[in-house]
Amino acid sequence: MNTISCLNSRPSRSPLNWGMTLGVAAALAMLSAPIASAQEALSPDEMAALCHGGSSICVSATIPVARTTQAVQSWMSPDVGAAWATGYKGQGVTITMVDDFSSTSRFSGNFGIGVQTQRHGEWTREEASMIAPSATIRSKDFSTGSAVSLARGLNVLNLSYGMYTTAGYSVNQIWWAPEEASIINYATRGTAVVSKAAGNDAVAVGAAINGQQDYLDLALIGKSTAIFVGALSTNGTTANKAQLAWYSDYAGTNTQVQSHFLVVGVEGDKTGLYGTSFAAPIISGYAAIIGSKFTKATPVQITNDLLNTARTDTLANYDPSIYGKGEASLSRALAPVAIH
């Protein structure tokens, strides 16, 4: 993978569900489930070829059965089905997945449409497409390092990866590749909603772990449309309150992080897929669904709507230093007649 330079160190892109220790990461990737039926589609390798190289961004062609069945799955919040029933499925919104679409690393899981073995980016892309089935999903291979381009209309960027190097530098010492520079610029200017997986080291966002820091986290703190997304072990309800997943990074004491931190359920016991990598695409899908209702809303308005309507009554022992603004509530975010 390409890297960026940071003085004498070289931070590299790391898919965040691989951020745990090796033995745990391997164990978390797999659960058995029924085999999916075959259908006409490009293979993952063919899709990666389309998405890889230069400044290539491609429209995904391998979003399998979910694209046609649009079935609400048991790992989803019931709010998703309620949104679909009112006609809001992400239409008119573009979600760009910045992720791994070209490596040889693959792992297995099941989003309810049968066991598949895919790359990290293929998994996060599929998940976002299942939450917002009418959104346009684009794939940007993060190994190219080229700038991310925006489509017409509302744009959502999904970042289920981090940029790690030796702890202790300031963000202004980083020489960002065009890819991350463009993302940070969009989040700063408020021209795209940026959904960033919080991380899987069970530390506060931006904290050092084993002498390393995620400098992409640090660069996005305080940016108007950046949302850090942590994972709950289940979708919360008032009767059965959810807890932060054991691996998930949390908001910490920085109020700028707390004010832009959300949590969602990542029910790995049902999918075999764990990690905040699979929390971020849920928020990306929610943002697209909200954008399909509030068609004239800006990325800043969509971001604030998600943050300001989060629930705390579905969380065990709510604390903003753990849960930030709380559990994202699609139903509450869609409830207003208009957002400002």
C-alpha positions as CSV (number, residue, x, y, z in Angstrom):
1,M,0.0,0.0,0.0
2,N,1.1,3.6,-0.6
3,T,1.9,5.6,2.5
4,I,2.3,9.2,3.4
5,S,5.4,10.8,4.9
6,C,5.5,12.2,8.4
7,L,8.9,13.6,9.1
8,N,11.0,10.4,9.5
9,S,8.1,8.0,9.9
10,R,5.8,6.4,7.4
11,P,2.1,6.0,8.5
12,S,0.2,3.5,6.6
13,R,-3.4,2.7,5.8
14,S,-4.9,0.1,8.0
15,P,-8.5,-1.4,7.6
16,L,-9.9,-0.9,11.0
17,N,-11.4,-4.3,11.6
18,W,-7.8,-5.6,11.3
19,G,-6.7,-3.2,14.0
20,M,-6.9,-5.8,16.8
21,T,-4.3,-8.4,17.7
22,L,-3.7,-11.0,15.0
23,G,-5.3,-13.9,16.8
24,V,-8.4,-12.0,17.7
25,A,-8.8,-10.5,14.3
26,A,-8.8,-14.0,12.7
27,A,-11.3,-15.3,15.1
28,L,-13.7,-12.4,14.7
29,A,-13.9,-12.7,10.9
30,M,-15.8,-16.0,10.6
31,L,-19.1,-17.6,11.5
32,S,-20.9,-20.3,9.5
33,A,-24.2,-19.7,7.7
34,P,-26.1,-20.9,4.7
35,I,-24.5,-20.5,1.2
36,A,-25.8,-17.7,-0.9
37,S,-27.3,-18.5,-4.3
38,A,-25.2,-17.5,-7.3
39,Q,-26.1,-14.7,-9.6
40,E,-24.8,-12.8,-12.6
41,A,-22.2,-10.3,-11.4
42,L,-18.6,-9.3,-11.7
43,S,-16.3,-11.3,-9.4
44,P,-14.5,-9.5,-6.6
45,D,-11.2,-9.7,-8.6
46,E,-12.9,-8.2,-11.7
47,M,-14.4,-5.4,-9.6
48,A,-11.0,-4.6,-8.0
49,A,-9.5,-4.2,-11.4
50,L,-12.1,-1.6,-12.2
51,C,-11.5,0.2,-8.9
52,H,-7.7,0.1,-8.8
53,G,-5.1,2.4,-10.2
54,G,-4.6,6.1,-10.9
55,S,-7.5,8.3,-9.8
56,S,-10.0,5.6,-10.6
57,I,-13.4,5.7,-8.8
58,C,-15.9,3.2,-10.0
59,V,-19.6,2.6,-9.5
60,S,-19.9,-0.7,-7.7
61,A,-21.2,-3.6,-9.8
62,T,-20.8,-6.4,-7.2
63,I,-23.4,-5.5,-4.6
64,P,-25.2,-8.9,-4.7
65,V,-28.6,-10.1,-3.7
66,A,-29.2,-7.1,-1.3
67,R,-29.5,-4.7,-4.2
68,T,-32.6,-6.5,-5.6
69,T,-34.2,-8.0,-2.5
70,Q,-33.8,-4.9,-0.2
71,A,-34.7,-7.1,2.7
72,V,-34.4,-5.7,6.3
73,Q,-31.9,-8.0,8.0
74,S,-31.9,-9.0,11.7
75,W,-28.6,-7.1,12.3
76,M,-30.2,-3.8,11.2
77,S,-32.0,-1.4,13.4
78,P,-35.8,-1.6,12.9
79,D,-35.6,2.1,11.9
80,V,-34.2,1.1,8.6
81,G,-37.3,-0.8,7.5
82,A,-39.5,2.1,8.8
83,A,-37.5,4.5,6.6
84,W,-37.8,2.3,3.6
85,A,-41.6,2.0,4.1
86,T,-41.9,5.8,3.8
87,G,-39.8,5.8,0.6
88,Y,-36.5,6.9,1.9
89,K,-33.7,4.5,0.7
90,G,-30.8,6.9,-0.1
91,Q,-31.9,7.9,-3.6
92,G,-30.1,10.9,-5.0
93,V,-27.1,10.5,-2.7
94,T,-23.6,9.1,-3.5
95,I,-21.7,7.1,-0.9
96,T,-18.0,6.7,-1.7
97,M,-16.2,3.9,0.1
98,V,-12.5,4.6,0.5
99,D,-11.2,1.2,1.4
100,D,-9.2,-1.9,0.3
101,F,-10.5,-3.2,-3.1
102,S,-7.2,-4.7,-4.4
103,S,-5.3,-6.7,-1.7
104,T,-5.2,-10.4,-1.5
105,S,-6.6,-10.3,2.1
106,R,-10.1,-11.7,2.4
107,F,-12.3,-13.0,5.2
108,S,-15.7,-14.6,5.5
109,G,-19.0,-13.4,6.9
110,N,-22.7,-13.3,6.3
111,F,-24.9,-10.2,6.1
112,G,-28.0,-12.4,5.9
113,I,-27.7,-13.2,2.2
114,G,-25.3,-16.2,2.5
115,V,-21.7,-16.7,3.4
116,Q,-19.2,-14.7,1.3
117,T,-15.4,-14.3,1.4
118,Q,-14.5,-10.8,0.4
119,R,-12.0,-8.0,0.8
120,H,-12.5,-5.4,3.5
121,G,-13.8,-2.8,1.1
122,E,-16.2,-5.3,-0.5
123,W,-17.7,-6.0,2.9
124,T,-18.1,-2.3,3.9
125,R,-19.5,-1.5,0.4
126,E,-22.0,-4.2,0.6
127,E,-23.1,-3.2,4.1
128,A,-23.7,0.5,3.1
129,S,-25.6,-0.7,0.0
130,M,-27.9,-2.8,2.2
131,I,-28.7,0.1,4.5
132,A,-29.3,2.6,1.7
133,P,-30.2,0.4,-1.3
134,S,-31.1,3.3,-3.6
135,A,-27.9,5.3,-3.0
136,T,-25.2,5.3,-5.6
137,I,-22.2,3.5,-4.2
138,R,-18.8,4.3,-5.5
139,S,-15.5,2.5,-4.6
140,K,-12.2,4.2,-4.1
141,D,-9.2,2.0,-3.6
142,F,-7.2,3.5,-0.8
143,S,-3.9,2.1,-2.0
144,T,-3.8,4.6,-4.9
145,G,-3.5,7.7,-2.7
146,S,-5.1,9.8,-5.3
147,A,-7.7,12.5,-4.4
148,V,-11.3,11.5,-3.8
149,S,-13.7,13.2,-6.2
150,L,-17.2,14.2,-5.3
151,A,-20.3,13.5,-7.4
152,R,-23.2,15.9,-7.9
153,G,-25.7,16.2,-5.1
154,L,-25.1,15.0,-1.5
155,N,-21.9,13.1,-0.9
156,V,-21.0,10.8,1.9
157,L,-17.5,9.4,2.4
158,N,-17.0,6.2,4.3
159,L,-13.6,5.7,6.0
160,S,-13.3,2.3,7.7
161,Y,-9.5,2.6,8.0
162,G,-6.9,4.5,9.9
163,M,-3.5,6.2,9.1
164,Y,-1.0,5.0,11.8
165,T,2.5,6.0,12.6
166,T,4.6,6.7,15.7
167,A,2.8,8.7,18.3
168,G,3.8,12.2,19.2
169,Y,3.7,14.3,16.1
170,S,1.2,17.1,15.5
171,V,-1.2,17.0,12.6
172,N,0.4,19.9,10.9
173,Q,3.7,17.9,10.7
174,I,1.9,15.4,8.4
175,W,2.4,15.6,4.6
176,W,-0.9,14.1,3.5
177,A,-1.3,12.2,0.3
178,P,-3.9,13.7,-2.1
179,E,-6.4,11.1,-0.9
180,E,-6.5,12.0,2.8
181,A,-5.8,15.7,2.0
182,S,-9.0,15.8,-0.1
183,I,-11.1,14.0,2.6
184,I,-9.8,16.3,5.4
185,N,-10.6,19.3,3.1
186,Y,-14.2,18.1,2.5
187,A,-14.8,17.6,6.2
188,T,-13.3,21.0,7.0
189,R,-15.3,22.9,4.4
190,G,-18.5,20.8,5.0
191,T,-18.8,19.7,1.4
192,A,-19.3,15.9,2.3
193,V,-20.4,13.9,5.3
194,V,-17.4,11.9,6.5
195,S,-18.2,8.8,8.5
196,K,-15.0,7.6,10.2
197,A,-14.7,4.3,12.0
198,A,-13.5,5.1,15.5
199,G,-11.0,2.2,15.9
200,N,-10.7,-1.1,17.6
201,D,-8.2,-0.6,20.4
202,A,-10.6,0.2,23.2
203,V,-9.0,3.6,23.7
204,A,-10.2,7.2,23.3
205,V,-10.3,8.5,19.8
206,G,-6.9,10.0,19.0
207,A,-5.1,8.2,21.9
208,A,-1.8,6.4,21.3
209,I,-1.8,2.6,21.4
210,N,1.5,0.7,21.5
211,G,3.3,3.8,20.5
212,Q,1.1,4.4,17.4
213,Q,-1.6,6.9,16.7
214,D,-4.3,7.2,14.0
215,Y,-3.4,10.6,12.5
216,L,-6.5,10.5,10.3
217,D,-8.6,10.6,13.5
218,L,-6.5,13.5,14.8
219,A,-6.9,15.4,11.5
220,L,-10.7,15.1,11.5
221,I,-11.2,16.3,15.1
222,G,-13.2,19.5,15.1
223,K,-14.1,19.3,11.4
224,S,-17.7,20.2,10.7
225,T,-18.9,17.1,8.9
226,A,-16.7,14.5,10.4
227,I,-18.5,11.8,12.5
228,F,-16.5,9.3,14.5
229,V,-18.4,6.0,14.8
230,G,-18.1,3.5,17.6
231,A,-19.6,0.1,17.9
232,L,-22.2,-1.3,20.3
233,S,-22.5,-5.0,20.8
234,T,-26.2,-4.8,19.8
235,N,-28.8,-2.3,18.7
236,G,-30.1,-0.7,21.9
237,T,-33.7,-0.3,23.1
238,T,-35.1,1.3,26.2
239,A,-36.0,-2.2,27.5
240,N,-32.6,-3.7,26.6
241,K,-29.9,-1.1,26.7
242,A,-26.8,-1.6,24.7
243,Q,-23.2,-1.4,25.8
244,L,-20.1,-0.4,23.9
245,A,-18.5,-3.3,22.2
246,W,-15.4,-4.5,24.1
247,Y,-13.0,-3.6,21.2
248,S,-14.5,-0.2,20.3
249,D,-12.7,3.0,20.7
250,Y,-14.7,5.6,22.7
251,A,-15.2,9.3,22.7
252,G,-12.8,10.3,25.5
253,T,-12.7,13.6,27.3
254,N,-12.1,15.8,24.2
255,T,-15.4,17.7,23.8
256,Q,-14.8,18.2,20.1
257,V,-14.8,14.4,19.7
258,Q,-17.7,13.9,22.0
259,S,-19.8,16.3,20.0
260,H,-19.1,14.4,16.8
261,F,-19.2,10.8,18.1
262,L,-22.0,8.3,17.5
263,V,-22.5,4.7,18.2
264,V,-24.5,2.0,16.4
265,G,-25.0,-1.7,16.9
266,V,-22.6,-4.1,15.2
267,E,-24.2,-7.5,15.8
268,G,-21.3,-9.7,14.9
269,D,-22.9,-12.7,16.6
270,K,-25.3,-12.6,13.6
271,T,-22.9,-11.7,10.8
272,G,-19.5,-13.0,11.9
273,L,-18.2,-9.4,11.2
274,Y,-17.0,-7.3,14.1
275,G,-15.3,-4.0,14.4
276,T,-16.0,-0.3,14.0
277,S,-15.3,-0.9,10.3
278,F,-18.8,-2.2,10.2
279,A,-20.2,0.7,12.3
280,A,-19.2,3.5,9.9
281,P,-21.1,2.1,6.9
282,I,-24.3,2.1,8.9
283,I,-23.9,5.8,9.6
284,S,-23.0,6.4,5.9
285,G,-26.2,4.6,5.0
286,Y,-28.2,6.6,7.5
287,A,-26.8,9.9,6.1
288,A,-27.8,8.8,2.6
289,I,-31.4,7.9,3.7
290,I,-31.7,11.3,5.5
291,G,-30.5,13.0,2.4
292,S,-33.1,11.2,0.3
293,K,-35.8,12.9,2.5
294,F,-34.2,16.3,3.0
295,T,-33.1,16.7,-0.6
296,K,-31.9,20.3,-0.3
297,A,-30.0,19.8,3.0
298,T,-26.3,20.5,3.1
299,P,-23.7,18.0,4.4
300,V,-23.5,20.1,7.6
301,Q,-27.2,20.0,8.1
302,I,-27.3,16.2,7.6
303,T,-24.3,15.7,10.0
304,N,-26.0,17.9,12.7
305,D,-29.3,16.1,12.2
306,L,-27.7,12.8,12.9
307,L,-25.7,14.1,15.9
308,N,-28.5,16.1,17.5
309,T,-31.1,13.3,17.3
310,A,-29.0,10.6,18.8
311,R,-30.5,8.6,21.7
312,T,-29.0,8.2,25.2
313,D,-32.0,6.3,26.7
314,T,-31.0,3.1,24.8
315,L,-27.5,3.0,26.3
316,A,-26.4,1.4,29.5
317,N,-24.9,3.9,31.9
318,Y,-24.7,6.7,29.3
319,D,-21.6,8.8,29.6
320,P,-20.6,11.3,26.9
321,S,-16.9,10.3,27.3
322,I,-17.9,6.8,26.3
323,Y,-20.8,7.2,23.9
324,G,-20.4,10.8,22.7
325,K,-23.8,12.0,21.5
326,G,-25.3,8.6,21.8
327,E,-26.8,5.9,19.6
328,A,-27.8,7.1,16.1
329,S,-31.5,7.2,15.6
330,L,-32.6,7.1,12.0
331,S,-36.3,7.5,13.0
332,R,-35.6,10.6,15.1
333,A,-33.4,12.1,12.3
334,L,-36.1,11.6,9.8
335,A,-38.9,12.9,12.0
336,P,-38.7,16.7,11.3
337,V,-40.5,18.3,8.4
338,A,-37.3,20.1,7.5
339,I,-33.8,20.5,8.9
340,H,-31.8,23.7,9.2
